[in-house]
């Protein structure tokens, strides 16, 4: 599925809609350049999972934030990760495979093969100004079901 967002509010709204479709065990991998809307999308997604928008921050120098909602939300930002080998040092596997939580990984390409095989892959492309192209691709049966449910909303 491909969406074009024309504002941060619409990007967050799309995230909120997707968040309302997620439950424990869901994994979302986000890829896009700096400023392409990943954290804005996560803010919306967390809201759809019952997390206060004000709680969601760009992790910056922190690899992981944990938010409490209808399911715990693990928000990873791997921008400063030096190597996929460093994931074990932050306990990545322990969190991302938690069947009771939703895992959202910004800069997911830096996690290489450590991501769950069944996940939603979301790519953000900056089209200039506040316009973003957002493509959502399911990988695995659970993610296909989530995307099907999402497309009906």
N, CA, C and O atoms as a DFTB+ gen file, in Angstrom:
612 C
 N C O
     1  1       0.847      -1.180       0.000
     2  2       0.000       0.000       0.000
     3  2       0.886       1.235       0.000
     4  3       1.911       1.286       0.680
     5  1       0.474       2.216      -0.768
     6  2       1.224       3.454      -0.834
     7  2       0.293       4.614      -0.481
     8  3      -0.831       4.706      -0.974
     9  1       0.791       5.493       0.383
    10  2       0.060       6.678       0.807
    11  2       0.923       7.898       0.526
    12  3       2.151       7.817       0.528
    13  1       0.278       9.014       0.289
    14  2       0.981      10.285       0.212
    15  2       0.388      11.170       1.300
    16  3      -0.813      11.442       1.321
    17  1       1.249      11.608       2.193
    18  2       0.837      12.506       3.270
    19  2       1.294      13.907       2.921
    20  3       2.406      14.107       2.430
    21  1       0.432      14.873       3.177
    22  2       0.764      16.260       2.850
    23  2       1.077      17.100       4.079
    24  3       1.344      18.297       3.968
    25  1       1.043      16.463       5.268
    26  2       1.333      17.225       6.490
    27  2       1.723      16.268       7.612
    28  3       1.394      15.083       7.569
    29  1       2.435      16.796       8.629
    30  2       2.746      15.965       9.790
    31  2       1.468      15.437      10.465
    32  3       1.446      14.313      10.965
    33  1       0.418      16.248      10.473
    34  2      -0.845      15.813      11.084
    35  2      -1.406      14.586      10.359
    36  3      -1.905      13.660      11.000
    37  1      -1.325      14.579       9.035
    38  2      -1.817      13.431       8.268
    39  2      -0.908      12.215       8.450
    40  3      -1.384      11.080       8.485
    41  1       0.389      12.450       8.563
    42  2       1.328      11.343       8.815
    43  2       1.022      10.708      10.164
    44  3       0.977       9.483      10.279
    45  1       0.812      11.539      11.190
    46  2       0.473      11.017      12.523
    47  2      -0.881      10.311      12.491
    48  3      -1.059       9.287      13.151
    49  1      -1.833      10.845      11.731
    50  2      -3.147      10.216      11.619
    51  2      -3.081       8.838      10.989
    52  3      -3.778       7.917      11.415
    53  1      -2.244       8.698       9.978
    54  2      -2.044       7.395       9.348
    55  2      -1.423       6.421      10.356
    56  3      -1.819       5.257      10.431
    57  1      -0.447       6.909      11.127
    58  2       0.158       6.086      12.174
    59  2      -0.860       5.674      13.227
    60  3      -0.861       4.528      13.678
    61  1      -1.734       6.611      13.625
    62  2      -2.755       6.316      14.642
    63  2      -3.682       5.215      14.145
    64  3      -4.028       4.299      14.891
    65  1      -4.082       5.310      12.883
    66  2      -4.952       4.296      12.294
    67  2      -4.272       2.924      12.295
    68  3      -4.889       1.917      12.642
    69  1      -3.006       2.898      11.905
    70  2      -2.282       1.629      11.925
    71  2      -2.131       1.114      13.353
    72  3      -2.321      -0.075      13.606
    73  1      -1.793       1.997      14.281
    74  2      -1.642       1.592      15.678
    75  2      -2.889       0.916      16.222
    76  3      -2.794      -0.019      17.017
    77  1      -4.057       1.384      15.800
    78  2      -5.308       0.790      16.283
    79  2      -5.491      -0.638      15.778
    80  3      -6.334      -1.371      16.296
    81  1      -4.718      -1.039      14.781
    82  2      -4.793      -2.399      14.222
    83  2      -3.757      -3.347      14.833
    84  3      -3.797      -4.552      14.583
    85  1      -2.834      -2.811      15.628
    86  2      -1.732      -3.619      16.160
    87  2      -2.056      -4.172      17.532
    88  3      -2.888      -3.629      18.259
    89  1      -1.392      -5.250      17.871
    90  2      -1.517      -5.847      19.198
    91  2      -0.175      -6.487      19.558
    92  3       0.750      -6.511      18.746
    93  1      -0.082      -7.001      20.778
    94  2       1.149      -7.622      21.240
    95  2       1.681      -8.633      20.237
    96  3       0.926      -9.441      19.695
    97  1       2.973      -8.585      19.996
    98  2       3.623      -9.471      19.043
    99  2       3.810      -8.849      17.674
   100  3       4.484      -9.420      16.817
   101  1       3.217      -7.674      17.459
   102  2       3.380      -6.987      16.166
   103  2       4.745      -6.321      16.110
   104  3       5.247      -5.818      17.115
   105  1       5.333      -6.324      14.931
   106  2       6.617      -5.655      14.711
   107  2       6.501      -4.755      13.495
   108  3       5.922      -5.130      12.475
   109  1       7.072      -3.545      13.625
   110  2       7.024      -2.565      12.544
   111  2       8.435      -2.045      12.315
   112  3       9.086      -1.568      13.244
   113  1       8.905      -2.139      11.078
   114  2      10.251      -1.702      10.709
   115  2      10.138      -0.450       9.843
   116  3       9.526      -0.481       8.776
   117  1      10.730       0.651      10.308
   118  2      10.640       1.932       9.608
   119  2      11.978       2.289       8.969
   120  3      13.031       2.180       9.597
   121  1      11.917       2.719       7.708
   122  2      13.110       3.112       6.966
   123  2      12.826       4.453       6.304
   124  3      11.757       4.658       5.727
   125  1      13.781       5.356       6.389
   126  2      13.641       6.658       5.737
   127  2      14.731       7.585       6.214
   128  3      15.348       7.352       7.254
   129  1      14.968       8.631       5.459
   130  2      16.029       9.579       5.800
   131  2      15.646      10.406       7.028
   132  3      14.498      10.390       7.473
   133  1      16.627      11.125       7.563
   134  2      16.364      12.042       8.671
   135  2      15.279      13.022       8.256
   136  3      15.312      13.565       7.152
   137  1      14.320      13.247       9.140
   138  2      13.271      14.208       8.873
   139  2      12.186      13.751       7.924
   140  3      11.384      14.567       7.469
   141  1      12.140      12.456       7.612
   142  2      11.160      11.961       6.642
   143  2       9.804      11.625       7.262
   144  3       8.872      11.270       6.541
   145  1       9.680      11.731       8.581
   146  2       8.385      11.517       9.220
   147  2       8.254      10.274      10.072
   148  3       7.162       9.961      10.544
   149  1       9.345       9.562      10.278
   150  2       9.277       8.307      11.035
   151  2       8.763       8.528      12.464
   152  3       7.837       7.845      12.901
   153  1       9.353       9.465      13.181
   154  2       8.955       9.678      14.577
   155  2       7.545      10.256      14.659
   156  3       6.797       9.917      15.576
   157  1       7.174      11.107      13.734
   158  2       5.798      11.629      13.690
   159  2       4.818      10.477      13.513
   160  3       3.776      10.437      14.167
   161  1       5.148       9.553      12.641
   162  2       4.322       8.374      12.403
   163  2       4.236       7.525      13.677
   164  3       3.158       7.056      14.041
   165  1       5.378       7.331      14.352
   166  2       5.401       6.542      15.589
   167  2       4.536       7.217      16.653
   168  3       3.824       6.540      17.394
   169  1       4.596       8.538      16.730
   170  2       3.775       9.281      17.697
   171  2       2.293       8.961      17.464
   172  3       1.551       8.718      18.415
   173  1       1.872       8.961      16.211
   174  2       0.497       8.606      15.881
   175  2       0.188       7.157      16.169
   176  3      -0.869       6.838      16.713
   177  1       1.114       6.270      15.806
   178  2       0.908       4.840      16.041
   179  2       0.745       4.544      17.526
   180  3      -0.130       3.776      17.926
   181  1       1.599       5.161      18.337
   182  2       1.511       4.959      19.787
   183  2       0.167       5.474      20.310
   184  3      -0.431       4.862      21.195
   185  1      -0.299       6.586      19.771
   186  2      -1.603       7.121      20.160
   187  2      -2.706       6.111      19.847
   188  3      -3.616       5.915      20.652
   189  1      -2.628       5.473      18.684
   190  2      -3.591       4.437      18.314
   191  2      -3.532       3.224      19.223
   192  3      -4.471       2.428      19.271
   193  1      -2.422       3.082      19.947
   194  2      -2.254       1.986      20.907
   195  2      -2.542       2.441      22.341
   196  3      -2.292       1.699      23.291
   197  1      -3.068       3.660      22.494
   198  2      -3.450       4.147      23.812
   199  2      -2.361       4.864      24.583
   200  3      -2.499       5.067      25.790
   201  1      -1.285       5.254      23.924
   202  2      -0.186       5.977      24.559
   203  2      -0.429       7.468      24.369
   204  3      -0.834       7.892      23.287
   205  1      -0.190       8.264      25.397
   206  2      -0.304       9.717      25.268
   207  2       0.731      10.221      24.277
   208  3       1.902       9.852      24.361
   209  1       0.306      11.070      23.328
   210  2       1.223      11.590      22.304
   211  2       2.423      12.296      22.920
   212  3       3.528      12.230      22.382
   213  1       2.211      12.967      24.040
   214  2       3.296      13.732      24.665
   215  2       4.407      12.828      25.201
   216  3       5.528      13.288      25.417
   217  1       4.104      11.547      25.416
   218  2       5.117      10.616      25.923
   219  2       6.128      10.220      24.850
   220  3       7.273       9.898      25.166
   221  1       5.717      10.243      23.601
   222  2       6.552       9.737      22.513
   223  2       7.552      10.806      22.091
   224  3       7.190      11.917      21.704
   225  1       8.809      10.432      22.180
   226  2       9.893      11.343      21.822
   227  2      10.818      10.648      20.831
   228  3      10.892       9.420      20.779
   229  1      11.506      11.446      20.062
   230  2      12.529      10.880      19.207
   231  2      13.634      10.385      20.129
   232  3      14.190      11.176      20.890
   233  1      13.965       9.102      20.081
   234  2      14.940       8.575      21.026
   235  2      16.296       9.289      21.014
   236  3      16.980       9.293      22.038
   237  1      16.702       9.885      19.910
   238  2      17.959      10.642      19.890
   239  2      19.156       9.826      20.317
   240  3      19.622       8.968      19.568
   241  1      19.662      10.082      21.517
   242  2      20.843       9.372      22.001
   243  2      20.487       8.095      22.736
   244  3      21.376       7.386      23.207
   245  1      19.205       7.790      22.840
   246  2      18.739       6.597      23.532
   247  2      18.254       5.614      22.475
   248  3      17.532       5.997      21.554
   249  1      18.642       4.364      22.601
   250  2      18.242       3.364      21.618
   251  2      16.795       2.905      21.784
   252  3      16.170       2.466      20.819
   253  1      16.256       3.004      23.010
   254  2      14.940       2.436      23.283
   255  2      14.156       3.288      24.266
   256  3      14.676       3.726      25.292
   257  1      12.884       3.513      23.924
   258  2      11.905       4.067      24.852
   259  2      10.791       3.036      24.983
   260  3      10.437       2.369      24.011
   261  1      10.242       2.908      26.186
   262  2       9.127       1.998      26.427
   263  2       7.925       2.853      26.821
   264  3       8.009       3.693      27.717
   265  1       6.808       2.622      26.137
   266  2       5.574       3.360      26.407
   267  2       4.503       2.369      26.853
   268  3       4.459       1.235      26.377
   269  1       3.645       2.801      27.765
   270  2       2.553       1.956      28.232
   271  2       1.264       2.355      27.539
   272  3       0.846       3.511      27.583
   273  1       0.640       1.369      26.896
   274  2      -0.640       1.557      26.223
   275  2      -1.441       0.282      26.397
   276  3      -1.263      -0.429      27.385
   277  1      -2.325      -0.019      25.448
   278  2      -3.083      -1.272      25.557
   279  2      -2.147      -2.476      25.487
   280  3      -2.459      -3.542      26.019
   281  1      -1.021      -2.307      24.844
   282  2       0.116      -3.235      24.875
   283  2       1.343      -2.364      25.096
   284  3       1.351      -1.211      24.665
   285  1       2.387      -2.877      25.757
   286  2       3.615      -2.078      25.842
   287  2       4.135      -1.805      24.424
   288  3       4.012      -2.651      23.538
   289  1       4.704      -0.642      24.224
   290  2       5.274      -0.277      22.925
   291  2       6.764      -0.050      23.124
   292  3       7.170       0.790      23.927
   293  1       7.582      -0.807      22.385
   294  2       9.033      -0.650      22.417
   295  2       9.430       0.137      21.175
   296  3       9.279      -0.337      20.049
   297  1       9.935       1.331      21.395
   298  2      10.290       2.242      20.302
   299  2      11.810       2.318      20.216
   300  3      12.462       2.940      21.055
   301  1      12.356       1.683      19.204
   302  2      13.808       1.679      18.978
   303  2      14.176       2.741      17.952
   304  3      13.438       2.973      16.994
   305  1      15.307       3.375      18.156
   306  2      15.887       4.263      17.154
   307  2      17.338       3.824      16.996
   308  3      18.160       4.042      17.886
   309  1      17.643       3.213      15.872
   310  2      18.966       2.627      15.661
   311  2      19.897       3.531      14.865
   312  3      20.915       3.068      14.350
   313  1      19.564       4.812      14.757
   314  2      20.372       5.744      13.978
   315  2      21.831       5.735      14.415
   316  3      22.724       5.767      13.568
   317  1      22.089       5.693      15.701
   318  2      23.455       5.774      16.220
   319  2      24.118       4.405      16.417
   320  3      25.216       4.311      16.965
   321  1      23.444       3.359      15.966
   322  2      24.007       2.018      16.080
   323  2      25.215       1.892      15.156
   324  3      25.127       2.204      13.968
   325  1      26.323       1.442      15.692
   326  2      27.547       1.312      14.882
   327  2      27.550       0.053      14.032
   328  3      28.036       0.061      12.901
   329  1      27.008      -1.030      14.578
   330  2      27.045      -2.314      13.890
   331  2      25.886      -3.174      14.381
   332  3      25.498      -3.064      15.544
   333  1      25.321      -4.031      13.522
   334  2      24.271      -4.933      13.981
   335  2      24.713      -5.802      15.167
   336  3      23.876      -6.273      15.937
   337  1      26.024      -6.012      15.311
   338  2      26.524      -6.801      16.447
   339  2      26.229      -6.101      17.771
   340  3      26.118      -6.757      18.807
   341  1      26.102      -4.778      17.744
   342  2      25.841      -4.003      18.957
   343  2      24.420      -4.184      19.493
   344  3      24.126      -3.766      20.613
   345  1      23.540      -4.799      18.707
   346  2      22.161      -5.002      19.152
   347  2      22.078      -5.846      20.416
   348  3      21.229      -5.604      21.274
   349  1      22.952      -6.830      20.531
   350  2      22.913      -7.688      21.726
   351  2      23.229      -6.884      22.980
   352  3      22.724      -7.203      24.056
   353  1      24.050      -5.852      22.862
   354  2      24.405      -5.020      24.004
   355  2      23.251      -4.199      24.540
   356  3      23.278      -3.774      25.695
   357  1      22.223      -3.967      23.710
   358  2      21.063      -3.208      24.186
   359  2      19.869      -4.127      24.463
   360  3      18.769      -3.648      24.741
   361  1      20.084      -5.441      24.387
   362  2      19.013      -6.396      24.662
   363  2      17.923      -6.419      23.606
   364  3      16.768      -6.726      23.903
   365  1      18.288      -6.095      22.376
   366  2      17.321      -5.981      21.284
   367  2      16.447      -7.225      21.163
   368  3      15.222      -7.116      21.101
   369  1      17.061      -8.401      21.129
   370  2      16.296      -9.645      20.959
   371  2      15.262      -9.845      22.058
   372  3      14.147     -10.291      21.790
   373  1      15.621      -9.522      23.277
   374  2      14.696      -9.706      24.395
   375  2      13.441      -8.859      24.233
   376  3      12.351      -9.277      24.623
   377  1      13.592      -7.680      23.666
   378  2      12.447      -6.790      23.496
   379  2      11.673      -7.085      22.218
   380  3      10.454      -7.255      22.257
   381  1      12.372      -7.146      21.086
   382  2      11.700      -7.214      19.794
   383  2      10.917      -8.516      19.608
   384  3       9.996      -8.565      18.793
   385  1      11.264      -9.555      20.341
   386  2      10.547     -10.827      20.241
   387  2       9.496     -10.991      21.332
   388  3       8.913     -12.069      21.451
   389  1       9.232      -9.952      22.138
   390  2       8.234     -10.010      23.215
   391  2       6.841     -10.112      22.598
   392  3       6.363      -9.171      21.965
   393  1       6.195     -11.261      22.789
   394  2       4.883     -11.515      22.190
   395  2       3.777     -10.660      22.805
   396  3       2.676     -10.589      22.259
   397  1       4.057     -10.016      23.928
   398  2       3.042      -9.181      24.570
   399  2       3.174      -7.713      24.241
   400  3       2.394      -6.901      24.739
   401  1       4.148      -7.345      23.409
   402  2       4.414      -5.935      23.129
   403  2       4.452      -5.672      21.633
   404  3       4.614      -6.588      20.828
   405  1       4.298      -4.400      21.276
   406  2       4.452      -3.952      19.900
   407  2       5.849      -3.340      19.787
   408  3       6.204      -2.456      20.567
   409  1       6.627      -3.799      18.835
   410  2       7.978      -3.276      18.612
   411  2       8.000      -2.426      17.347
   412  3       7.554      -2.856      16.283
   413  1       8.526      -1.213      17.482
   414  2       8.643      -0.288      16.361
   415  2      10.114       0.102      16.264
   416  3      10.697       0.596      17.230
   417  1      10.709      -0.121      15.098
   418  2      12.145       0.094      14.930
   419  2      12.402       1.135      13.852
   420  3      12.163       0.886      12.670
   421  1      12.897       2.319      14.266
   422  2      13.337       3.327      13.305
   423  2      14.757       2.976      12.866
   424  3      15.540       2.440      13.650
   425  1      15.080       3.276      11.625
   426  2      16.367       2.918      11.012
   427  2      16.535       1.393      11.040
   428  3      17.605       0.876      11.360
   429  1      15.466       0.703      10.702
   430  2      15.422      -0.760      10.781
   431  2      16.468      -1.443       9.917
   432  3      16.885      -2.561      10.216
   433  1      16.896      -0.785       8.853
   434  2      17.908      -1.391       7.984
   435  2      19.203      -1.664       8.732
   436  3      20.008      -2.483       8.290
   437  1      19.417      -0.996       9.851
   438  2      20.637      -1.203      10.638
   439  2      20.557      -2.439      11.530
   440  3      21.554      -2.850      12.124
   441  1      19.373      -3.025      11.619
   442  2      19.206      -4.235      12.434
   443  2      19.456      -5.503      11.622
   444  3      19.507      -6.601      12.176
   445  1      19.610      -5.349      10.310
   446  2      19.899      -6.472       9.414
   447  2      18.958      -7.637       9.664
   448  3      17.742      -7.489       9.542
   449  1      19.507      -8.790      10.014
   450  2      18.702     -10.004      10.168
   451  2      18.130     -10.188      11.569
   452  3      17.551     -11.238      11.847
   453  1      18.266      -9.221      12.452
   454  2      17.798      -9.359      13.834
   455  2      16.306      -9.052      13.987
   456  3      15.731      -9.296      15.048
   457  1      15.685      -8.526      12.950
   458  2      14.257      -8.199      13.021
   459  2      13.411      -9.460      12.910
   460  3      13.828     -10.433      12.282
   461  1      12.222      -9.450      13.517
   462  2      11.328     -10.596      13.329
   463  2      11.014     -10.776      11.852
   464  3      10.884      -9.800      11.112
   465  1      10.894     -12.003      11.436
   466  2      10.620     -12.269      10.036
   467  2       9.248     -11.752       9.635
   468  3       9.077     -11.243       8.527
   469  1       8.268     -11.878      10.526
   470  2       6.922     -11.373      10.257
   471  2       6.841      -9.949      10.791
   472  3       6.881      -9.724      12.001
   473  1       6.728      -8.993       9.876
   474  2       6.708      -7.584      10.281
   475  2       6.119      -6.735       9.160
   476  3       6.024      -7.164       8.010
   477  1       5.732      -5.536       9.525
   478  2       5.340      -4.543       8.540
   479  2       6.560      -3.692       8.233
   480  3       7.182      -3.146       9.145
   481  1       6.905      -3.576       6.974
   482  2       8.008      -2.719       6.542
   483  2       7.399      -1.425       6.015
   484  3       6.556      -1.448       5.119
   485  1       7.828      -0.302       6.570
   486  2       7.277       0.987       6.159
   487  2       8.426       1.888       5.736
   488  3       9.363       2.125       6.499
   489  1       8.340       2.383       4.514
   490  2       9.385       3.250       3.938
   491  2       8.819       4.655       3.767
   492  3       7.716       4.844       3.253
   493  1       9.603       5.633       4.212
   494  2       9.238       7.045       4.129
   495  2      10.147       7.729       3.119
   496  3      11.370       7.614       3.192
   497  1       9.538       8.440       2.177
   498  2      10.304       9.192       1.197
   499  2       9.845      10.640       1.250
   500  3       8.665      10.940       1.071
   501  1      10.792      11.528       1.498
   502  2      10.534      12.962       1.567
   503  2      10.336      13.479       0.147
   504  3      11.244      13.390      -0.679
   505  1       9.162      14.014      -0.137
   506  2       8.861      14.540      -1.465
   507  2       8.999      16.060      -1.515
   508  3       8.623      16.692      -2.502
   509  1       9.539      16.640      -0.449
   510  2       9.719      18.083      -0.383
   511  2       8.639      18.745       0.455
   512  3       7.488      18.310       0.465
   513  1       9.022      19.794       1.153
   514  2       8.074      20.465       2.038
   515  2       7.587      19.501       3.101
   516  3       8.392      18.862       3.779
   517  1       6.281      19.393       3.250
   518  2       5.713      18.467       4.245
   519  2       5.121      17.222       3.581
   520  3       4.449      16.424       4.234
   521  1       5.371      17.062       2.299
   522  2       4.810      15.929       1.553
   523  2       5.706      14.700       1.693
   524  3       6.920      14.774       1.507
   525  1       5.080      13.562       2.026
   526  2       5.800      12.304       2.205
   527  2       5.091      11.170       1.478
   528  3       3.863      11.080       1.481
   529  1       5.882      10.315       0.862
   530  2       5.364       9.066       0.303
   531  2       5.646       7.998       1.351
   532  3       6.781       7.847       1.803
   533  1       4.612       7.261       1.735
   534  2       4.742       6.232       2.773
   535  2       4.253       4.917       2.178
   536  3       3.079       4.780       1.835
   537  1       5.158       3.956       2.060
   538  2       4.767       2.652       1.519
   539  2       4.828       1.607       2.620
   540  3       5.794       1.529       3.379
   541  1       3.773       0.806       2.687
   542  2       3.640      -0.222       3.719
   543  2       3.618      -1.576       3.036
   544  3       2.772      -1.836       2.180
   545  1       4.556      -2.441       3.419
   546  2       4.667      -3.766       2.823
   547  2       4.658      -4.810       3.939
   548  3       5.485      -4.748       4.848
   549  1       3.732      -5.766       3.879
   550  2       3.722      -6.813       4.901
   551  2       4.758      -7.883       4.569
   552  3       5.024      -8.176       3.404
   553  1       5.316      -8.439       5.589
   554  2       6.248      -9.553       5.436
   555  2       5.823     -10.605       6.448
   556  3       6.141     -10.489       7.631
   557  1       5.119     -11.614       6.004
   558  2       4.627     -12.666       6.882
   559  2       3.112     -12.651       6.971
   560  3       2.475     -11.643       6.664
   561  1       2.543     -13.757       7.387
   562  2       1.090     -13.930       7.414
   563  2       0.396     -12.979       8.394
   564  3      -0.616     -12.370       8.046
   565  1       0.920     -12.845       9.598
   566  2       0.300     -11.941      10.578
   567  2       0.267     -10.515      10.025
   568  3      -0.754      -9.835      10.127
   569  1       1.371     -10.064       9.445
   570  2       1.452      -8.703       8.912
   571  2       0.514      -8.513       7.729
   572  3      -0.026      -7.423       7.542
   573  1       0.312      -9.546       6.932
   574  2      -0.658      -9.454       5.837
   575  2      -2.071      -9.267       6.389
   576  3      -2.857      -8.489       5.848
   577  1      -2.389      -9.991       7.479
   578  2      -3.711      -9.834       8.113
   579  2      -3.884      -8.427       8.682
   580  3      -4.948      -7.823       8.546
   581  1      -2.835      -7.909       9.318
   582  2      -2.894      -6.548       9.874
   583  2      -3.132      -5.536       8.755
   584  3      -3.975      -4.650       8.890
   585  1      -2.397      -5.663       7.656
   586  2      -2.540      -4.709       6.555
   587  2      -3.924      -4.815       5.918
   588  3      -4.491      -3.806       5.501
   589  1      -4.464      -6.016       5.841
   590  2      -5.813      -6.200       5.297
   591  2      -6.831      -5.500       6.191
   592  3      -7.732      -4.820       5.700
   593  1      -6.686      -5.668       7.502
   594  2      -7.588      -5.018       8.462
   595  2      -7.426      -3.499       8.363
   596  3      -8.413      -2.764       8.355
   597  1      -6.191      -3.040       8.288
   598  2      -5.886      -1.621       8.177
   599  2      -6.521      -1.013       6.922
   600  3      -7.047       0.099       6.970
   601  1      -6.471      -1.733       5.814
   602  2      -7.009      -1.207       4.551
   603  2      -8.527      -1.059       4.587
   604  3      -9.092      -0.325       3.776
   605  1      -9.189      -1.739       5.504
   606  2     -10.652      -1.636       5.628
   607  2     -11.082      -0.435       6.461
   608  3     -12.259      -0.077       6.456
   609  1     -10.163       0.186       7.167
   610  2     -10.512       1.306       8.061
   611  2     -10.614       2.606       7.313
   612  3     -10.898       3.643       7.913
